[in-house]
């Protein structure tokens, strides 16, 4: 007989852990980080950075840190990406490579 409120081995915070989902998010995080570092186009790198922040938001939410996930979504995927894209559009090239 289990104690009241005891968690089963496959549960975290009362929710079933889907380790395949966690693994998929982690793989996509690593891939998006590597792509953002190696891509030459600044606009594409800024958008991939936004994808990275959104994936971090999903990972925080999966771990149960909803407040951190909300902050990551608002600041990381939202405001920072908009600022980076706006900065890239307002920058002029000095040389013709």
Secondary structure as the mmCIF struct_conf table of DSSP 4:
data_model
#
loop_
_struct_conf.conf_type_id
_struct_conf.id
_struct_conf.beg_label_comp_id
_struct_conf.beg_label_asym_id
_struct_conf.beg_label_seq_id
_struct_conf.end_label_comp_id
_struct_conf.end_label_asym_id
_struct_conf.end_label_seq_id
HELX_LH_PP_P HELX_LH_PP_P1 UNK A 2 UNK A 3
TURN_TY1_P TURN_TY1_P1 UNK A 4 UNK A 5
HELX_LH_PP_P HELX_LH_PP_P2 UNK A 6 UNK A 8
TURN_TY1_P TURN_TY1_P2 UNK A 9 UNK A 10
STRN STRN1 UNK A 11 UNK A 12
TURN_TY1_P TURN_TY1_P3 UNK A 13 UNK A 14
STRN STRN2 UNK A 15 UNK A 16
HELX_RH_AL_P HELX_RH_AL_P1 UNK A 19 UNK A 38
HELX_RH_AL_P HELX_RH_AL_P2 UNK A 42 UNK A 62
TURN_TY1_P TURN_TY1_P4 UNK A 63 UNK A 64
HELX_RH_AL_P HELX_RH_AL_P3 UNK A 66 UNK A 71
HELX_RH_PI_P HELX_RH_PI_P1 UNK A 72 UNK A 80
HELX_RH_AL_P HELX_RH_AL_P4 UNK A 81 UNK A 89
TURN_TY1_P TURN_TY1_P5 UNK A 90 UNK A 90
BEND BEND1 UNK A 94 UNK A 95
#
